[in-house]
Amino acid sequence: MTDFGYYIQDYPVIPGFNVSGTVVKLGADVVDLVVGDRVVAVCFASFNSKGAQEYTVQPRIAVSKIE
């Protein structure tokens, strides 16, 4: 991570910038995905959005459906 200029200043840290999986829950405004869809995403926000964990929360703009 430090090779890309991301310095770990606080622990614990949850790494992971890319994620793939199955949608298990959706926000109220998401109309083009359904629970069970397979998706990929680029994780670029806070801890709850990182990829190396069991569940991750992503903004719709960062998610693409796998067809």
All heavy atoms as TSV, in Angstrom:
chain	resi	resn	atom	element	x	y	z
A	1	MET	N	N	0.818	-1.186	0.000
A	1	MET	CA	C	0.000	0.000	0.000
A	1	MET	C	C	0.865	1.254	0.000
A	1	MET	O	O	0.493	2.234	-0.617
A	1	MET	CB	C	-0.933	-0.003	1.198
A	1	MET	CG	C	-2.038	-1.044	1.106
A	1	MET	SD	S	-3.143	-1.094	2.502
A	1	MET	CE	C	-4.063	0.391	2.259
A	2	THR	N	N	1.989	1.209	0.682
A	2	THR	CA	C	2.837	2.400	0.705
A	2	THR	C	C	3.461	2.679	-0.649
A	2	THR	O	O	3.814	3.813	-0.937
A	2	THR	CB	C	3.936	2.276	1.777
A	2	THR	OG1	O	4.688	1.084	1.546
A	2	THR	CG2	C	3.345	2.246	3.174
A	3	ASP	N	N	3.583	1.664	-1.497
A	3	ASP	CA	C	4.110	1.875	-2.847
A	3	ASP	C	C	3.234	2.823	-3.661
A	3	ASP	O	O	3.699	3.490	-4.563
A	3	ASP	CB	C	4.230	0.550	-3.601
A	3	ASP	CG	C	5.323	-0.338	-3.053
A	3	ASP	OD1	O	6.159	0.166	-2.270
A	3	ASP	OD2	O	5.336	-1.525	-3.387
A	4	PHE	N	N	1.944	2.886	-3.333
A	4	PHE	CA	C	1.009	3.751	-4.045
A	4	PHE	C	C	0.739	5.052	-3.305
A	4	PHE	O	O	-0.142	5.814	-3.669
A	4	PHE	CB	C	-0.311	3.014	-4.287
A	4	PHE	CG	C	-0.154	1.833	-5.203
A	4	PHE	CD1	C	-0.183	0.554	-4.687
A	4	PHE	CD2	C	0.038	2.001	-6.560
A	4	PHE	CE1	C	-0.032	-0.536	-5.515
A	4	PHE	CE2	C	0.192	0.916	-7.392
A	4	PHE	CZ	C	0.157	-0.359	-6.873
A	5	GLY	N	N	1.479	5.300	-2.226
A	5	GLY	CA	C	1.315	6.541	-1.490
A	5	GLY	C	C	0.238	6.507	-0.428
A	5	GLY	O	O	-0.146	7.539	0.105
A	6	TYR	N	N	-0.289	5.320	-0.118
A	6	TYR	CA	C	-1.287	5.187	0.931
A	6	TYR	C	C	-0.581	4.766	2.211
A	6	TYR	O	O	-0.119	3.645	2.334
A	6	TYR	CB	C	-2.344	4.148	0.562
A	6	TYR	CG	C	-3.124	4.516	-0.668
A	6	TYR	CD1	C	-2.875	3.917	-1.885
A	6	TYR	CD2	C	-4.124	5.471	-0.609
A	6	TYR	CE1	C	-3.587	4.255	-3.016
A	6	TYR	CE2	C	-4.853	5.828	-1.734
A	6	TYR	CZ	C	-4.568	5.214	-2.928
A	6	TYR	OH	O	-5.273	5.555	-4.051
A	7	TYR	N	N	-0.481	5.671	3.131
A	7	TYR	CA	C	0.224	5.395	4.367
A	7	TYR	C	C	-0.760	5.002	5.449
A	7	TYR	O	O	-1.757	5.671	5.673
A	7	TYR	CB	C	1.021	6.615	4.810
A	7	TYR	CG	C	2.079	6.988	3.798
A	7	TYR	CD1	C	1.871	8.045	2.918
A	7	TYR	CD2	C	3.252	6.264	3.700
A	7	TYR	CE1	C	2.820	8.379	1.969
A	7	TYR	CE2	C	4.207	6.590	2.752
A	7	TYR	CZ	C	3.985	7.643	1.893
A	7	TYR	OH	O	4.925	7.959	0.958
A	8	ILE	N	N	-0.470	3.911	6.124
A	8	ILE	CA	C	-1.317	3.454	7.215
A	8	ILE	C	C	-0.945	4.249	8.458
A	8	ILE	O	O	0.146	4.119	8.983
A	8	ILE	CB	C	-1.138	1.947	7.445
A	8	ILE	CG1	C	-1.519	1.182	6.179
A	8	ILE	CG2	C	-1.963	1.488	8.641
A	8	ILE	CD1	C	-1.180	-0.283	6.217
A	9	GLN	N	N	-1.878	5.074	8.907
A	9	GLN	CA	C	-1.623	5.912	10.066
A	9	GLN	C	C	-2.353	5.425	11.306
A	9	GLN	O	O	-1.931	5.697	12.415
A	9	GLN	CB	C	-2.020	7.349	9.764
A	9	GLN	CG	C	-1.200	7.934	8.639
A	9	GLN	CD	C	-1.649	9.335	8.267
A	9	GLN	OE1	O	-2.532	9.895	8.906
A	9	GLN	NE2	N	-1.039	9.894	7.255
A	10	ASP	N	N	-3.484	4.741	11.123
A	10	ASP	CA	C	-4.273	4.255	12.240
A	10	ASP	C	C	-4.592	2.776	12.038
A	10	ASP	O	O	-4.809	2.335	10.917
A	10	ASP	CB	C	-5.590	5.033	12.350
A	10	ASP	CG	C	-5.375	6.505	12.640
A	10	ASP	OD1	O	-4.554	6.815	13.518
A	10	ASP	OD2	O	-6.027	7.335	11.985
A	11	TYR	N	N	-4.607	2.047	13.117
A	11	TYR	CA	C	-4.961	0.633	13.075
A	11	TYR	C	C	-6.225	0.417	13.886
A	11	TYR	O	O	-6.469	1.152	14.836
A	11	TYR	CB	C	-3.821	-0.210	13.644
A	11	TYR	CG	C	-2.623	-0.246	12.726
A	11	TYR	CD1	C	-1.600	0.670	12.849
A	11	TYR	CD2	C	-2.536	-1.197	11.726
A	11	TYR	CE1	C	-0.509	0.655	12.004
A	11	TYR	CE2	C	-1.448	-1.225	10.869
A	11	TYR	CZ	C	-0.439	-0.301	11.016
A	11	TYR	OH	O	0.626	-0.323	10.165
A	12	PRO	N	N	-7.072	-0.535	13.589
A	12	PRO	CA	C	-6.923	-1.491	12.495
A	12	PRO	C	C	-7.223	-0.850	11.155
A	12	PRO	O	O	-7.920	0.152	11.082
A	12	PRO	CB	C	-7.963	-2.557	12.814
A	12	PRO	CG	C	-9.032	-1.820	13.535
A	12	PRO	CD	C	-8.323	-0.744	14.311
A	13	VAL	N	N	-6.675	-1.429	10.108
A	13	VAL	CA	C	-6.909	-0.949	8.756
A	13	VAL	C	C	-7.521	-2.086	7.940
A	13	VAL	O	O	-7.173	-3.247	8.121
A	13	VAL	CB	C	-5.607	-0.434	8.099
A	13	VAL	CG1	C	-4.598	-1.543	7.922
A	13	VAL	CG2	C	-5.879	0.231	6.785
A	14	ILE	N	N	-8.473	-1.762	7.075
A	14	ILE	CA	C	-9.093	-2.752	6.199
A	14	ILE	C	C	-8.675	-2.423	4.779
A	14	ILE	O	O	-9.071	-1.397	4.240
A	14	ILE	CB	C	-10.627	-2.729	6.324
A	14	ILE	CG1	C	-11.037	-3.037	7.760
A	14	ILE	CG2	C	-11.247	-3.728	5.351
A	14	ILE	CD1	C	-12.503	-2.835	8.026
A	15	PRO	N	N	-7.826	-3.260	4.161
A	15	PRO	CA	C	-7.378	-2.992	2.799
A	15	PRO	C	C	-8.389	-3.500	1.767
A	15	PRO	O	O	-9.396	-4.101	2.116
A	15	PRO	CB	C	-6.070	-3.785	2.706
A	15	PRO	CG	C	-6.306	-4.953	3.598
A	15	PRO	CD	C	-7.165	-4.434	4.720
A	16	GLY	N	N	-8.088	-3.278	0.525
A	16	GLY	CA	C	-8.899	-3.816	-0.565
A	16	GLY	C	C	-9.515	-2.723	-1.410
A	16	GLY	O	O	-10.380	-2.004	-0.949
A	17	PHE	N	N	-9.072	-2.617	-2.655
A	17	PHE	CA	C	-9.575	-1.576	-3.548
A	17	PHE	C	C	-10.508	-2.121	-4.624
A	17	PHE	O	O	-11.153	-1.359	-5.317
A	17	PHE	CB	C	-8.414	-0.829	-4.201
A	17	PHE	CG	C	-7.621	-0.031	-3.217
A	17	PHE	CD1	C	-6.431	-0.515	-2.708
A	17	PHE	CD2	C	-8.087	1.196	-2.772
A	17	PHE	CE1	C	-5.713	0.221	-1.792
A	17	PHE	CE2	C	-7.376	1.932	-1.845
A	17	PHE	CZ	C	-6.181	1.438	-1.359
A	18	ASN	N	N	-10.552	-3.433	-4.778
A	18	ASN	CA	C	-11.436	-4.057	-5.758
A	18	ASN	C	C	-12.228	-5.152	-5.062
A	18	ASN	O	O	-11.718	-5.825	-4.180
A	18	ASN	CB	C	-10.628	-4.681	-6.904
A	18	ASN	CG	C	-9.809	-3.649	-7.621
A	18	ASN	OD1	O	-10.337	-2.673	-8.096
A	18	ASN	ND2	N	-8.500	-3.863	-7.693
A	19	VAL	N	N	-13.461	-5.338	-5.478
A	19	VAL	CA	C	-14.308	-6.339	-4.844
A	19	VAL	C	C	-15.256	-6.927	-5.877
A	19	VAL	O	O	-15.620	-6.263	-6.848
A	19	VAL	CB	C	-15.083	-5.713	-3.655
A	19	VAL	CG1	C	-16.032	-4.643	-4.105
A	19	VAL	CG2	C	-15.800	-6.747	-2.843
A	20	SER	N	N	-15.621	-8.181	-5.694
A	20	SER	CA	C	-16.668	-8.799	-6.510
A	20	SER	C	C	-17.508	-9.669	-5.589
A	20	SER	O	O	-17.036	-10.148	-4.571
A	20	SER	CB	C	-16.077	-9.632	-7.644
A	20	SER	OG	O	-15.334	-10.716	-7.124
A	21	GLY	N	N	-18.758	-9.851	-5.949
A	21	GLY	CA	C	-19.624	-10.660	-5.105
A	21	GLY	C	C	-21.064	-10.594	-5.541
A	21	GLY	O	O	-21.370	-10.262	-6.680
A	22	THR	N	N	-21.948	-10.889	-4.599
A	22	THR	CA	C	-23.380	-10.950	-4.844
A	22	THR	C	C	-24.091	-9.915	-3.984
A	22	THR	O	O	-23.790	-9.782	-2.796
A	22	THR	CB	C	-23.908	-12.357	-4.501
A	22	THR	OG1	O	-23.162	-13.313	-5.249
A	22	THR	CG2	C	-25.372	-12.492	-4.847
A	23	VAL	N	N	-25.022	-9.197	-4.568
A	23	VAL	CA	C	-25.783	-8.185	-3.832
A	23	VAL	C	C	-26.655	-8.873	-2.783
A	23	VAL	O	O	-27.393	-9.807	-3.104
A	23	VAL	CB	C	-26.671	-7.365	-4.801
A	23	VAL	CG1	C	-27.563	-6.408	-4.027
A	23	VAL	CG2	C	-25.818	-6.626	-5.814
A	24	VAL	N	N	-26.552	-8.425	-1.527
A	24	VAL	CA	C	-27.389	-8.988	-0.460
A	24	VAL	C	C	-28.385	-7.975	0.094
A	24	VAL	O	O	-29.357	-8.340	0.738
A	24	VAL	CB	C	-26.556	-9.579	0.698
A	24	VAL	CG1	C	-25.754	-10.764	0.223
A	24	VAL	CG2	C	-25.679	-8.537	1.338
A	25	LYS	N	N	-28.131	-6.684	-0.163
A	25	LYS	CA	C	-29.031	-5.639	0.309
A	25	LYS	C	C	-28.822	-4.403	-0.554
A	25	LYS	O	O	-27.708	-4.150	-1.010
A	25	LYS	CB	C	-28.736	-5.322	1.772
A	25	LYS	CG	C	-29.762	-4.466	2.447
A	25	LYS	CD	C	-29.466	-4.369	3.950
A	25	LYS	CE	C	-30.537	-3.581	4.647
A	25	LYS	NZ	N	-30.273	-3.481	6.088
A	26	LEU	N	N	-29.884	-3.631	-0.764
A	26	LEU	CA	C	-29.813	-2.449	-1.623
A	26	LEU	C	C	-30.350	-1.221	-0.914
A	26	LEU	O	O	-31.238	-1.332	-0.061
A	26	LEU	CB	C	-30.652	-2.666	-2.889
A	26	LEU	CG	C	-30.162	-3.744	-3.840
A	26	LEU	CD1	C	-31.257	-4.111	-4.814
A	26	LEU	CD2	C	-28.932	-3.264	-4.568
A	27	GLY	N	N	-29.840	-0.070	-1.308
A	27	GLY	CA	C	-30.387	1.187	-0.837
A	27	GLY	C	C	-31.736	1.454	-1.497
A	27	GLY	O	O	-32.052	0.903	-2.553
A	28	ALA	N	N	-32.513	2.315	-0.885
A	28	ALA	CA	C	-33.870	2.600	-1.358
A	28	ALA	C	C	-33.910	3.180	-2.769
A	28	ALA	O	O	-34.866	2.964	-3.513
A	28	ALA	CB	C	-34.562	3.547	-0.389
A	29	ASP	N	N	-32.866	3.917	-3.171
A	29	ASP	CA	C	-32.873	4.578	-4.473
A	29	ASP	C	C	-32.279	3.736	-5.606
A	29	ASP	O	O	-32.255	4.180	-6.748
A	29	ASP	CB	C	-32.111	5.900	-4.381
A	29	ASP	CG	C	-32.784	6.891	-3.451
A	29	ASP	OD1	O	-34.020	6.819	-3.320
A	29	ASP	OD2	O	-32.081	7.723	-2.869
A	30	VAL	N	N	-31.806	2.543	-5.318
A	30	VAL	CA	C	-31.212	1.691	-6.350
A	30	VAL	C	C	-32.327	0.917	-7.045
A	30	VAL	O	O	-33.024	0.118	-6.428
A	30	VAL	CB	C	-30.176	0.715	-5.752
A	30	VAL	CG1	C	-29.606	-0.185	-6.842
A	30	VAL	CG2	C	-29.062	1.489	-5.061
A	31	VAL	N	N	-32.493	1.170	-8.352
A	31	VAL	CA	C	-33.595	0.548	-9.098
A	31	VAL	C	C	-33.125	-0.402	-10.199
A	31	VAL	O	O	-33.938	-1.146	-10.748
A	31	VAL	CB	C	-34.521	1.626	-9.717
A	31	VAL	CG1	C	-35.195	2.433	-8.620
A	31	VAL	CG2	C	-33.754	2.540	-10.661
A	32	ASP	N	N	-31.827	-0.398	-10.517
A	32	ASP	CA	C	-31.343	-1.205	-11.635
A	32	ASP	C	C	-30.568	-2.446	-11.201
A	32	ASP	O	O	-30.016	-3.150	-12.028
A	32	ASP	CB	C	-30.501	-0.356	-12.581
A	32	ASP	CG	C	-29.310	0.282	-11.891
A	32	ASP	OD1	O	-29.373	0.473	-10.660
A	32	ASP	OD2	O	-28.333	0.600	-12.573
A	33	LEU	N	N	-30.533	-2.731	-9.915
A	33	LEU	CA	C	-29.941	-3.956	-9.392
A	33	LEU	C	C	-30.968	-4.629	-8.492
A	33	LEU	O	O	-31.848	-3.967	-7.945
A	33	LEU	CB	C	-28.677	-3.653	-8.571
A	33	LEU	CG	C	-27.478	-3.069	-9.302
A	33	LEU	CD1	C	-26.389	-2.681	-8.313
A	33	LEU	CD2	C	-26.930	-4.045	-10.326
A	34	VAL	N	N	-30.814	-5.949	-8.325
A	34	VAL	CA	C	-31.685	-6.683	-7.408
A	34	VAL	C	C	-30.821	-7.584	-6.528
A	34	VAL	O	O	-29.680	-7.915	-6.892
A	34	VAL	CB	C	-32.745	-7.539	-8.150
A	34	VAL	CG1	C	-33.707	-6.667	-8.940
A	34	VAL	CG2	C	-32.096	-8.567	-9.052
A	35	VAL	N	N	-31.363	-7.971	-5.386
A	35	VAL	CA	C	-30.660	-8.905	-4.510
A	35	VAL	C	C	-30.384	-10.178	-5.295
A	35	VAL	O	O	-31.249	-10.694	-5.995
A	35	VAL	CB	C	-31.505	-9.201	-3.247
A	35	VAL	CG1	C	-30.887	-10.321	-2.431
A	35	VAL	CG2	C	-31.652	-7.946	-2.402
A	36	GLY	N	N	-29.153	-10.652	-5.225
A	36	GLY	CA	C	-28.739	-11.837	-5.969
A	36	GLY	C	C	-27.914	-11.528	-7.201
A	36	GLY	O	O	-27.260	-12.424	-7.743
A	37	ASP	N	N	-27.923	-10.276	-7.678
A	37	ASP	CA	C	-27.094	-9.897	-8.833
A	37	ASP	C	C	-25.620	-10.061	-8.488
A	37	ASP	O	O	-25.184	-9.745	-7.381
A	37	ASP	CB	C	-27.334	-8.437	-9.234
A	37	ASP	CG	C	-28.578	-8.241	-10.065
A	37	ASP	OD1	O	-29.151	-9.239	-10.541
A	37	ASP	OD2	O	-28.985	-7.070	-10.233
A	38	ARG	N	N	-24.848	-10.541	-9.458
A	38	ARG	CA	C	-23.387	-10.608	-9.312
A	38	ARG	C	C	-22.814	-9.278	-9.770
A	38	ARG	O	O	-23.190	-8.766	-10.827
A	38	ARG	CB	C	-22.826	-11.752	-10.136
A	38	ARG	CG	C	-23.256	-13.102	-9.613
A	38	ARG	CD	C	-22.757	-14.237	-10.458
A	38	ARG	NE	N	-21.733	-13.795	-11.392
A	38	ARG	CZ	C	-20.889	-14.584	-12.023
A	38	ARG	NH1	N	-20.946	-15.866	-11.865
A	38	ARG	NH2	N	-19.994	-14.103	-12.852
A	39	VAL	N	N	-21.877	-8.724	-8.983
A	39	VAL	CA	C	-21.343	-7.397	-9.265
A	39	VAL	C	C	-19.843	-7.325	-8.987
A	39	VAL	O	O	-19.285	-8.172	-8.295
A	39	VAL	CB	C	-22.058	-6.319	-8.410
A	39	VAL	CG1	C	-23.521	-6.186	-8.805
A	39	VAL	CG2	C	-21.935	-6.614	-6.927
A	40	VAL	N	N	-19.215	-6.290	-9.547
A	40	VAL	CA	C	-17.847	-5.899	-9.226
A	40	VAL	C	C	-17.887	-4.430	-8.836
A	40	VAL	O	O	-18.786	-3.695	-9.232
A	40	VAL	CB	C	-16.872	-6.110	-10.411
A	40	VAL	CG1	C	-16.758	-7.581	-10.757
A	40	VAL	CG2	C	-17.288	-5.308	-11.615
A	41	ALA	N	N	-16.900	-4.005	-8.044
A	41	ALA	CA	C	-16.859	-2.603	-7.632
A	41	ALA	C	C	-15.435	-2.163	-7.367
A	41	ALA	O	O	-14.564	-2.986	-7.070
A	41	ALA	CB	C	-17.706	-2.393	-6.378
A	42	VAL	N	N	-15.216	-0.874	-7.475
A	42	VAL	CA	C	-13.958	-0.241	-7.101
A	42	VAL	C	C	-14.209	0.449	-5.769
A	42	VAL	O	O	-15.085	1.298	-5.660
A	42	VAL	CB	C	-13.506	0.778	-8.169
A	42	VAL	CG1	C	-12.249	1.479	-7.714
A	42	VAL	CG2	C	-13.298	0.094	-9.500
A	43	CYS	N	N	-13.457	0.059	-4.756
A	43	CYS	CA	C	-13.652	0.579	-3.396
A	43	CYS	C	C	-12.726	1.766	-3.174
A	43	CYS	O	O	-11.514	1.613	-3.209
A	43	CYS	CB	C	-13.328	-0.501	-2.383
A	43	CYS	SG	S	-14.128	-2.064	-2.711
A	44	PHE	N	N	-13.292	2.929	-2.922
A	44	PHE	CA	C	-12.442	4.110	-2.793
A	44	PHE	C	C	-12.805	5.009	-1.633
A	44	PHE	O	O	-12.305	6.111	-1.520
A	44	PHE	CB	C	-12.463	4.922	-4.089
A	44	PHE	CG	C	-13.839	5.341	-4.523
A	44	PHE	CD1	C	-14.430	6.473	-4.022
A	44	PHE	CD2	C	-14.537	4.580	-5.449
A	44	PHE	CE1	C	-15.700	6.849	-4.420
A	44	PHE	CE2	C	-15.798	4.953	-5.861
A	44	PHE	CZ	C	-16.375	6.092	-5.343
A	45	ALA	N	N	-13.646	4.573	-0.747
A	45	ALA	CA	C	-14.104	5.453	0.337
A	45	ALA	C	C	-13.625	4.962	1.699
A	45	ALA	O	O	-12.505	4.503	1.838
A	45	ALA	CB	C	-15.620	5.571	0.281
A	46	SER	N	N	-14.495	5.040	2.693
A	46	SER	CA	C	-14.128	4.768	4.082
A	46	SER	C	C	-14.006	3.272	4.382
A	46	SER	O	O	-14.165	2.426	3.511
A	46	SER	CB	C	-15.185	5.390	4.994
A	46	SER	OG	O	-16.430	4.756	4.770
A	47	PHE	N	N	-13.751	2.946	5.659
A	47	PHE	CA	C	-13.545	1.560	6.083
A	47	PHE	C	C	-14.678	0.633	5.679
A	47	PHE	O	O	-14.447	-0.487	5.266
A	47	PHE	CB	C	-13.387	1.481	7.608
A	47	PHE	CG	C	-12.031	1.864	8.087
A	47	PHE	CD1	C	-11.890	2.821	9.055
A	47	PHE	CD2	C	-10.909	1.261	7.574
A	47	PHE	CE1	C	-10.636	3.175	9.509
A	47	PHE	CE2	C	-9.645	1.599	8.018
A	47	PHE	CZ	C	-9.507	2.570	8.994
A	48	ASN	N	N	-15.936	1.047	5.808
A	48	ASN	CA	C	-17.035	0.142	5.478
A	48	ASN	C	C	-17.138	-0.113	3.980
A	48	ASN	O	O	-17.920	-0.931	3.543
A	48	ASN	CB	C	-18.374	0.652	6.034
A	48	ASN	CG	C	-18.836	1.931	5.392
A	48	ASN	OD1	O	-18.057	2.667	4.798
A	48	ASN	ND2	N	-20.108	2.231	5.533
A	49	SER	N	N	-16.316	0.562	3.184
A	49	SER	CA	C	-16.342	0.381	1.738
A	49	SER	C	C	-15.162	-0.422	1.207
A	49	SER	O	O	-15.093	-0.669	0.016
A	49	SER	CB	C	-16.363	1.736	1.039
A	49	SER	OG	O	-17.525	2.434	1.379
A	50	LYS	N	N	-14.240	-0.808	2.036
A	50	LYS	CA	C	-13.070	-1.549	1.557
A	50	LYS	C	C	-13.434	-2.992	1.240
A	50	LYS	O	O	-14.410	-3.530	1.747
A	50	LYS	CB	C	-11.939	-1.491	2.578
A	50	LYS	CG	C	-11.413	-0.077	2.788
A	50	LYS	CD	C	-10.930	0.515	1.492
A	50	LYS	CE	C	-10.397	1.911	1.709
A	50	LYS	NZ	N	-10.136	2.601	0.490
A	51	GLY	N	N	-12.622	-3.641	0.418
A	51	GLY	CA	C	-12.979	-4.940	-0.123
A	51	GLY	C	C	-12.601	-6.162	0.681
A	51	GLY	O	O	-13.187	-7.210	0.507
A	52	ALA	N	N	-11.634	-6.085	1.567
A	52	ALA	CA	C	-11.159	-7.267	2.285
A	52	ALA	C	C	-11.939	-7.495	3.570
A	52	ALA	O	O	-11.397	-7.453	4.670
A	52	ALA	CB	C	-9.671	-7.141	2.576
A	53	GLN	N	N	-13.230	-7.715	3.429
A	53	GLN	CA	C	-14.096	-8.021	4.559
A	53	GLN	C	C	-15.307	-8.787	4.049
A	53	GLN	O	O	-15.540	-8.866	2.846
A	53	GLN	CB	C	-14.500	-6.754	5.297
A	53	GLN	CG	C	-15.100	-5.682	4.435
A	53	GLN	CD	C	-15.212	-4.360	5.182
A	53	GLN	OE1	O	-15.143	-4.313	6.396
A	53	GLN	NE2	N	-15.396	-3.289	4.458
A	54	GLU	N	N	-16.091	-9.348	4.955
A	54	GLU	CA	C	-17.206	-10.198	4.530
A	54	GLU	C	C	-18.269	-9.424	3.754
A	54	GLU	O	O	-18.792	-9.895	2.751
A	54	GLU	CB	C	-17.848	-10.872	5.738
A	54	GLU	CG	C	-18.889	-11.887	5.362
A	54	GLU	CD	C	-19.406	-12.686	6.545
A	54	GLU	OE1	O	-18.956	-12.450	7.675
A	54	GLU	OE2	O	-20.271	-13.539	6.331
A	55	TYR	N	N	-18.612	-8.238	4.216
A	55	TYR	CA	C	-19.592	-7.384	3.542
A	55	TYR	C	C	-18.989	-6.009	3.334
A	55	TYR	O	O	-18.200	-5.543	4.156
A	55	TYR	CB	C	-20.876	-7.241	4.369
A	55	TYR	CG	C	-21.616	-8.529	4.526
A	55	TYR	CD1	C	-21.509	-9.271	5.687
A	55	TYR	CD2	C	-22.424	-9.013	3.497
A	55	TYR	CE1	C	-22.186	-10.473	5.833
A	55	TYR	CE2	C	-23.105	-10.211	3.638
A	55	TYR	CZ	C	-22.975	-10.932	4.804
A	55	TYR	OH	O	-23.645	-12.117	4.940
A	56	THR	N	N	-19.350	-5.357	2.250
A	56	THR	CA	C	-18.872	-4.012	1.966
A	56	THR	C	C	-20.038	-3.167	1.454
A	56	THR	O	O	-20.950	-3.680	0.819
A	56	THR	CB	C	-17.716	-4.042	0.941
A	56	THR	OG1	O	-17.269	-2.715	0.689
A	56	THR	CG2	C	-18.115	-4.687	-0.363
A	57	VAL	N	N	-20.001	-1.887	1.761
A	57	VAL	CA	C	-21.039	-0.951	1.332
A	57	VAL	C	C	-20.449	-0.074	0.237
A	57	VAL	O	O	-19.423	0.563	0.447
A	57	VAL	CB	C	-21.509	-0.069	2.515
A	57	VAL	CG1	C	-22.548	0.934	2.055
A	57	VAL	CG2	C	-22.041	-0.943	3.643
A	58	GLN	N	N	-21.102	-0.069	-0.935
A	58	GLN	CA	C	-20.577	0.682	-2.071
A	58	GLN	C	C	-21.622	1.642	-2.613
A	58	GLN	O	O	-22.804	1.310	-2.673
A	58	GLN	CB	C	-20.164	-0.277	-3.195
A	58	GLN	CG	C	-19.049	-1.211	-2.841
A	58	GLN	CD	C	-17.793	-0.483	-2.477
A	58	GLN	OE1	O	-17.450	0.519	-3.098
A	58	GLN	NE2	N	-17.092	-0.964	-1.473
A	59	PRO	N	N	-21.183	2.832	-3.070
A	59	PRO	CA	C	-22.126	3.716	-3.760
A	59	PRO	C	C	-22.466	3.108	-5.121
A	59	PRO	O	O	-21.637	2.422	-5.729
A	59	PRO	CB	C	-21.342	5.022	-3.911
A	59	PRO	CG	C	-19.914	4.628	-3.848
A	59	PRO	CD	C	-19.845	3.424	-2.970
A	60	ARG	N	N	-23.647	3.334	-5.599
A	60	ARG	CA	C	-24.098	2.745	-6.871
A	60	ARG	C	C	-23.171	3.097	-8.012
A	60	ARG	O	O	-22.941	2.283	-8.924
A	60	ARG	CB	C	-25.535	3.195	-7.184
A	60	ARG	CG	C	-26.079	2.696	-8.497
A	60	ARG	CD	C	-26.097	1.173	-8.528
A	60	ARG	NE	N	-26.408	0.658	-9.846
A	60	ARG	CZ	C	-25.502	0.259	-10.725
A	60	ARG	NH1	N	-24.209	0.325	-10.443
A	60	ARG	NH2	N	-25.877	-0.220	-11.896
A	61	ILE	N	N	-22.615	4.283	-8.010
A	61	ILE	CA	C	-21.744	4.713	-9.114
A	61	ILE	C	C	-20.471	3.855	-9.228
A	61	ILE	O	O	-19.863	3.782	-10.286
A	61	ILE	CB	C	-21.385	6.213	-8.968
A	61	ILE	CG1	C	-20.796	6.744	-10.259
A	61	ILE	CG2	C	-20.466	6.440	-7.787
A	61	ILE	CD1	C	-20.726	8.244	-10.330
A	62	ALA	N	N	-20.075	3.177	-8.154
A	62	ALA	CA	C	-18.853	2.373	-8.148
A	62	ALA	C	C	-19.103	0.905	-8.505
A	62	ALA	O	O	-18.167	0.122	-8.560
A	62	ALA	CB	C	-18.183	2.457	-6.785
A	63	VAL	N	N	-20.350	0.519	-8.733
A	63	VAL	CA	C	-20.719	-0.893	-8.917
A	63	VAL	C	C	-21.124	-1.164	-10.358
A	63	VAL	O	O	-21.868	-0.394	-10.959
A	63	VAL	CB	C	-21.886	-1.268	-7.969
A	63	VAL	CG1	C	-22.313	-2.701	-8.188
A	63	VAL	CG2	C	-21.489	-1.033	-6.521
A	64	SER	N	N	-20.647	-2.296	-10.898
A	64	SER	CA	C	-21.058	-2.742	-12.238
A	64	SER	C	C	-21.599	-4.161	-12.141
A	64	SER	O	O	-21.019	-5.019	-11.470
A	64	SER	CB	C	-19.863	-2.754	-13.202
A	64	SER	OG	O	-19.421	-1.443	-13.412
A	65	LYS	N	N	-22.687	-4.404	-12.825
A	65	LYS	CA	C	-23.298	-5.727	-12.833
A	65	LYS	C	C	-22.533	-6.640	-13.781
A	65	LYS	O	O	-22.134	-6.234	-14.873
A	65	LYS	CB	C	-24.757	-5.621	-13.257
A	65	LYS	CG	C	-25.499	-6.934	-13.199
A	65	LYS	CD	C	-26.964	-6.731	-13.542
A	65	LYS	CE	C	-27.694	-8.056	-13.563
A	65	LYS	NZ	N	-29.113	-7.892	-13.884
A	66	ILE	N	N	-22.326	-7.885	-13.362
A	66	ILE	CA	C	-21.704	-8.904	-14.221
A	66	ILE	C	C	-22.834	-9.638	-14.923
A	66	ILE	O	O	-23.712	-10.203	-14.279
A	66	ILE	CB	C	-20.883	-9.905	-13.386
A	66	ILE	CG1	C	-19.757	-9.193	-12.638
A	66	ILE	CG2	C	-20.319	-11.004	-14.292
A	66	ILE	CD1	C	-19.028	-10.089	-11.653
A	67	GLU	N	N	-22.826	-9.609	-16.233
A	67	GLU	CA	C	-23.905	-10.267	-16.994
A	67	GLU	C	C	-23.450	-11.590	-17.515
A	67	GLU	O	O	-22.380	-11.856	-17.807
A	67	GLU	CB	C	-24.319	-9.367	-18.163
A	67	GLU	CG	C	-24.717	-8.010	-17.690
A	67	GLU	CD	C	-26.193	-7.749	-17.797
A	67	GLU	OE1	O	-26.936	-8.578	-18.323
A	67	GLU	OE2	O	-26.609	-6.691	-17.341
